[in-house]
């Protein structure tokens, strides 16, 4: 990863839009980005934080909880900040474990139903969902037109 990136380069690297990066900074989801010549300069520390924020968003953590985590992080490595951050992440991990348990139970139920249906109609294959239409691939060097909004 380069030592510093423009906002456009950071957007490409993260899959976010430049608007989303500015918005995340505005609402305190990421730290204020240093500027050089009036332009935002994303370094390794900024990119690591964005990556962590995206990972938390990917788990379904609320924006409010992520903002609280970042706020606590800004307080430094004080015992209170560390304890509160750990508590916040532990609550979210417990929530995710609950979701995982629910999903696992649902998969077990689905597998039971599939086995039942196959036992009733053993010679008839269960049709699979239709494949989406194949679209021509973009050239390997072409940037994706799709952006991930997190």
C-alpha positions as CSV (number, residue, x, y, z in Angstrom):
1,X,0.0,0.0,0.0
2,X,1.4,3.4,-0.8
3,X,2.4,5.6,2.1
4,X,-0.2,8.2,1.2
5,X,-3.2,8.4,-1.0
6,X,-5.6,11.0,-2.3
7,X,-9.3,10.7,-1.5
8,X,-9.9,9.2,-5.0
9,X,-7.2,6.6,-4.4
10,X,-8.5,5.8,-1.0
11,X,-12.0,5.4,-2.4
12,X,-10.8,3.0,-5.0
13,X,-8.8,1.0,-2.4
14,X,-11.8,0.7,0.0
15,X,-14.7,0.4,-2.5
16,X,-16.3,3.5,-1.0
17,X,-17.1,6.7,-2.7
18,X,-15.3,9.9,-2.1
19,X,-18.6,11.3,-0.8
20,X,-18.9,8.4,1.7
21,X,-15.3,9.0,2.9
22,X,-16.0,12.6,3.5
23,X,-19.3,11.8,5.3
24,X,-17.5,9.2,7.6
25,X,-15.1,11.9,8.5
26,X,-17.9,14.5,9.0
27,X,-19.8,12.3,11.4
28,X,-16.8,11.2,13.3
29,X,-16.8,7.6,12.1
30,X,-13.1,8.1,11.0
31,X,-10.6,10.5,12.4
32,X,-10.1,13.8,10.7
33,X,-7.8,13.1,7.7
34,X,-4.6,15.2,7.5
35,X,-4.4,17.6,4.6
36,X,-1.5,18.6,2.4
37,X,-2.1,21.6,0.2
38,X,-5.7,21.5,1.1
39,X,-6.2,17.9,-0.1
40,X,-6.9,15.0,2.2
41,X,-3.9,12.6,2.5
42,X,-4.8,9.1,3.6
43,X,-1.9,7.3,5.2
44,X,-1.5,3.8,6.6
45,X,-3.1,4.7,9.9
46,X,-6.2,6.2,8.2
47,X,-6.5,3.2,5.9
48,X,-6.3,0.8,8.8
49,X,-9.1,2.6,10.7
50,X,-11.3,2.7,7.6
51,X,-10.6,-1.1,7.1
52,X,-11.6,-1.7,10.7
53,X,-14.8,0.5,10.4
54,X,-15.7,-1.5,7.2
55,X,-15.2,-4.8,9.0
56,X,-17.5,-3.6,11.9
57,X,-20.1,-2.4,9.4
58,X,-19.8,-5.8,7.6
59,X,-20.8,-7.5,10.9
60,X,-23.9,-5.3,11.2
61,X,-22.6,-3.0,13.9
62,X,-24.6,0.2,14.1
63,X,-23.1,3.4,12.9
64,X,-23.7,4.8,16.4
65,X,-21.7,2.0,18.1
66,X,-18.9,2.5,15.6
67,X,-18.9,6.2,16.3
68,X,-18.8,5.4,20.1
69,X,-15.9,3.0,19.5
70,X,-13.9,5.7,17.6
71,X,-14.7,8.3,20.2
72,X,-13.4,6.1,22.9
73,X,-10.3,5.3,20.8
74,X,-9.6,9.0,20.5
75,X,-9.4,9.2,24.4
76,X,-6.2,7.3,24.2
77,X,-5.0,4.1,25.9
78,X,-6.5,5.0,29.3
79,X,-7.7,2.1,31.4
80,X,-11.3,3.5,31.2
81,X,-11.2,3.8,27.4
82,X,-9.7,0.4,26.9
83,X,-12.3,-1.2,29.2
84,X,-15.2,0.6,27.5
85,X,-14.0,-0.3,24.0
86,X,-13.6,-3.9,25.1
87,X,-17.1,-3.9,26.6
88,X,-18.5,-2.5,23.4
89,X,-16.8,-5.1,21.2
90,X,-17.7,-7.9,23.6
91,X,-21.4,-6.9,23.5
92,X,-21.3,-7.0,19.7
93,X,-19.4,-10.3,19.6
94,X,-22.1,-11.8,21.9
95,X,-24.8,-10.5,19.5
96,X,-23.0,-12.1,16.6
97,X,-22.6,-15.4,18.4
98,X,-26.4,-15.3,19.0
99,X,-26.9,-14.6,15.3
100,X,-24.6,-17.5,14.4
101,X,-26.5,-19.8,16.7
102,X,-29.8,-18.8,15.1
103,X,-28.4,-19.3,11.6
104,X,-26.9,-22.7,12.5
105,X,-30.2,-23.8,13.9
106,X,-32.0,-22.6,10.7
107,X,-29.5,-24.5,8.5
108,X,-30.1,-27.7,10.5
109,X,-33.9,-27.3,10.0
110,X,-33.4,-26.6,6.3
111,X,-31.2,-29.7,6.0
112,X,-33.9,-31.8,7.7
113,X,-36.5,-30.5,5.2
114,X,-34.2,-31.2,2.3
115,X,-33.6,-34.8,3.5
116,X,-37.4,-35.3,4.0
117,X,-38.2,-34.0,0.5
118,X,-35.4,-36.2,-1.1
119,X,-36.7,-39.2,0.8
120,X,-40.2,-38.7,-0.6
121,X,-39.0,-38.0,-4.2
122,X,-35.7,-39.8,-4.3
123,X,-35.5,-40.1,-8.1
124,X,-36.4,-36.5,-8.9
125,X,-33.6,-34.0,-8.6
126,X,-34.5,-30.8,-6.8
127,X,-34.2,-28.0,-9.3
128,X,-31.6,-25.4,-8.5
129,X,-32.4,-21.7,-8.8
130,X,-31.8,-20.3,-12.3
131,X,-28.3,-18.9,-12.8
132,X,-28.2,-15.1,-13.4
133,X,-27.5,-14.2,-17.0
134,X,-23.9,-14.0,-17.8
135,X,-22.7,-10.5,-18.7
136,X,-19.5,-9.8,-20.6
137,X,-16.5,-9.3,-18.3
138,X,-15.0,-5.9,-18.1
139,X,-11.3,-5.6,-19.1
140,X,-9.0,-6.7,-16.3
141,X,-7.6,-3.2,-15.8
142,X,-11.0,-1.4,-15.9
143,X,-12.1,-0.1,-12.5
144,X,-15.4,-1.3,-11.2
145,X,-18.4,1.0,-11.6
146,X,-20.0,-0.4,-8.5
147,X,-19.2,1.2,-5.2
148,X,-19.8,-0.2,-1.8
149,X,-21.6,2.1,0.5
150,X,-21.0,1.1,4.1
